[in-house]
Amino acid sequence: MKRIGIISTAALFAVFGFTAAARAQDHDQDAAPDHHQEDGKPAKQNPEQDKAAKPEHQEQRHDQDNQNDKQNKEKMERQEQHQEKQPAAQNQEQEQQKKENDEREKAGKPDQQREDQRMNDQQRRDEQRNNEQQNNDQHRVQQDNRQAQPEHRASASEQQSAWHEHRAHTWQSEHRSWQQRGGYHGFRIPEDRFRVAFGPAHPFRIVSFPVVVVEGFPRFLVNGFWFEVVDPWPEYWSDNWYENDNCYIDYYDDGYYLTDVRYPGVRLAVNVFVQ
């Protein structure tokens, strides 16, 4: 009996041990997912959860793509605006440079303007002085004309005496041009009348025209104008050159001169009076 009780007791303990072991194994299996998650291995989700998660992920990617497209579009717009602004900026820079150049030029203009004004004033004064001088000369010429009108021509002896009285001893040192005399201040023949009556194309002989002597100087009348020889004639000219030689009235270096065709290059200063 005692032996049977011992065996029964042992069997009970074995049954209880097997049951405890089985329960412990079930407990370990239930706790295994948590253990795997703690080890970094994700737990398997069910299909419904995966299906719910996929649209959300796609929507995030779609939003990201839209944002990228928007950023790219904004970038392209900024580039286009920058390209459009470049010519405008260049034009603005050129205009600014032009404005600065204009300001510098304008800053330098006062001195130039003062100089131009001074030159203009000087020119007006010179013109006024010349006009006054011409008026005085015209008045003097008119007076001289009234005083010089002879009652008769000079005789041949009077002409010869006047011409020989003004013969030079050394013409190179005795004659003077109108510039050396301070400029010509006598009457000026109108250009159109001068062209048709005087110059090398219109030679004449003095003896063929009226000749008078005024204050010792011979004057001869040609084509409506009196010419008074104020320069001595060269000593190497013939004694009767004024009778035999062809001469002409020339305008040279702002004054009137008498030239003998036989002696080219020699000019005798003459003063002009109206008839």
CORMOKA-V495321 format. One record per residue. RES is the residue in one letter. SS is DSSP state (helix for helix, strand for strand, loop for the rest). PSI is psi as a letter, one per 20 degrees, with the letter a starting at -180 (none if undefined). BURIAL is b if it has 9 or more other C-alpha atoms within 8 Angstrom, else e. Layout:
RES,SS,PSI,BURIAL ; RES,SS,PSI,BURIAL
This chain:
M,loop,g,e ; K,helix,h,e ; R,helix,h,e ; I,helix,h,e ; G,helix,h,e ; I,helix,g,e ; I,helix,h,e ; S,helix,g,e ; T,helix,g,e ; A,helix,h,e ; A,helix,h,e ; L,helix,g,e ; F,helix,h,e ; A,helix,g,e ; V,helix,g,e ; F,helix,h,e ; G,helix,g,e ; F,helix,g,e ; T,helix,g,e ; A,helix,h,e ; A,helix,g,e ; A,helix,g,e ; R,helix,g,e ; A,helix,h,e ; Q,helix,g,e ; D,helix,h,e ; H,helix,g,e ; D,helix,h,e ; Q,helix,h,e ; D,helix,h,e ; A,helix,i,e ; A,helix,g,e ; P,helix,g,b ; D,helix,h,e ; H,helix,h,e ; H,helix,h,b ; Q,helix,h,b ; E,helix,h,e ; D,loop,j,e ; G,loop,j,e ; K,loop,o,e ; P,loop,q,e ; A,loop,q,e ; K,loop,p,e ; Q,loop,q,e ; N,loop,r,e ; P,helix,h,e ; E,helix,h,e ; Q,helix,g,e ; D,helix,g,b ; K,helix,h,e ; A,helix,h,e ; A,helix,h,e ; K,helix,g,e ; P,helix,h,e ; E,helix,g,e ; H,helix,g,e ; Q,helix,h,e ; E,helix,h,e ; Q,helix,g,e ; R,helix,h,e ; H,helix,g,e ; D,helix,h,e ; Q,helix,g,e ; D,helix,g,e ; N,helix,g,e ; Q,helix,g,e ; N,helix,g,e ; D,helix,g,e ; K,helix,g,e ; Q,helix,g,e ; N,helix,g,e ; K,helix,g,e ; E,helix,h,e ; K,helix,g,e ; M,helix,h,e ; E,helix,g,e ; R,helix,h,e ; Q,helix,g,e ; E,helix,g,e ; Q,helix,h,e ; H,helix,g,e ; Q,helix,h,e ; E,helix,h,e ; K,helix,h,e ; Q,helix,g,e ; P,helix,h,e ; A,helix,h,e ; A,helix,h,e ; Q,helix,g,e ; N,helix,g,e ; Q,helix,h,e ; E,helix,g,e ; Q,helix,g,e ; E,helix,h,e ; Q,helix,g,e ; Q,helix,g,e ; K,helix,h,e ; K,helix,g,e ; E,helix,g,e ; N,helix,g,e ; D,helix,h,e ; E,helix,g,e ; R,helix,g,e ; E,helix,g,e ; K,helix,h,e ; A,helix,h,e ; G,helix,i,e ; K,helix,h,e ; P,helix,g,e ; D,helix,g,e ; Q,helix,h,e ; Q,helix,g,e ; R,helix,g,e ; E,helix,g,e ; D,helix,g,e ; Q,helix,h,e ; R,helix,g,e ; M,helix,g,e ; N,helix,g,e ; D,helix,g,e ; Q,helix,h,e ; Q,helix,g,e ; R,helix,g,e ; R,helix,g,e ; D,helix,g,e ; E,helix,g,e ; Q,helix,g,e ; R,helix,h,e ; N,helix,g,e ; N,helix,g,e ; E,helix,g,e ; Q,helix,g,b ; Q,helix,g,b ; N,helix,g,e ; N,helix,g,e ; D,helix,g,b ; Q,helix,g,b ; H,helix,g,e ; R,helix,g,e ; V,helix,g,b ; Q,helix,g,b ; Q,helix,g,e ; D,helix,h,b ; N,helix,g,b ; R,helix,h,e ; Q,helix,h,e ; A,helix,i,e ; Q,loop,o,e ; P,loop,q,e ; E,loop,h,e ; H,loop,r,e ; R,loop,q,e ; A,loop,q,b ; S,loop,r,e ; A,helix,h,e ; S,helix,h,e ; E,helix,g,b ; Q,helix,g,b ; Q,helix,g,e ; S,helix,g,e ; A,helix,g,b ; W,helix,g,b ; H,helix,h,e ; E,helix,h,e ; H,loop,k,b ; R,strand,p,b ; A,loop,q,b ; H,loop,g,e ; T,loop,n,e ; W,helix,h,b ; Q,helix,h,e ; S,helix,i,e ; E,helix,h,b ; H,loop,q,b ; R,loop,p,b ; S,loop,r,e ; W,loop,h,b ; Q,loop,g,b ; Q,loop,h,e ; R,loop,j,e ; G,loop,j,e ; G,loop,q,b ; Y,loop,p,b ; H,loop,j,e ; G,loop,a,b ; F,loop,q,b ; R,loop,p,e ; I,loop,p,e ; P,loop,q,e ; E,helix,g,e ; D,helix,h,e ; R,helix,h,e ; F,helix,g,b ; R,helix,h,e ; V,helix,i,e ; A,helix,i,e ; F,loop,r,b ; G,loop,r,b ; P,loop,h,e ; A,loop,i,e ; H,loop,m,e ; P,loop,r,b ; F,strand,r,e ; R,loop,p,b ; I,helix,h,b ; V,helix,i,b ; S,helix,i,e ; F,loop,r,b ; P,loop,p,e ; V,strand,p,b ; V,strand,r,b ; V,strand,p,b ; V,strand,o,e ; E,loop,k,e ; G,loop,i,e ; F,strand,p,b ; P,strand,p,b ; R,strand,q,b ; F,strand,q,b ; L,strand,o,b ; V,strand,p,e ; N,loop,k,e ; G,loop,j,e ; F,strand,p,b ; W,strand,p,b ; F,strand,p,b ; E,strand,p,b ; V,strand,o,b ; V,loop,i,b ; D,loop,q,b ; P,loop,q,b ; W,strand,q,b ; P,loop,q,b ; E,loop,h,b ; Y,loop,j,e ; W,loop,q,e ; S,loop,q,e ; D,loop,h,e ; N,loop,k,e ; W,helix,h,e ; Y,helix,i,e ; E,helix,h,b ; N,helix,h,e ; D,loop,q,b ; N,loop,p,b ; C,strand,r,b ; Y,strand,q,b ; I,strand,p,b ; D,strand,q,b ; Y,strand,o,b ; Y,loop,p,e ; D,loop,l,e ; D,loop,k,e ; G,loop,r,b ; Y,strand,q,b ; Y,strand,q,b ; L,strand,p,b ; T,strand,p,b ; D,strand,p,b ; V,helix,h,b ; R,helix,h,e ; Y,helix,m,e ; P,loop,q,e ; G,loop,i,e ; V,loop,p,e ; R,loop,p,e ; L,strand,p,b ; A,strand,p,b ; V,strand,q,b ; N,strand,q,b ; V,strand,p,b ; F,strand,q,b ; V,strand,q,b ; Q,loop,none,e
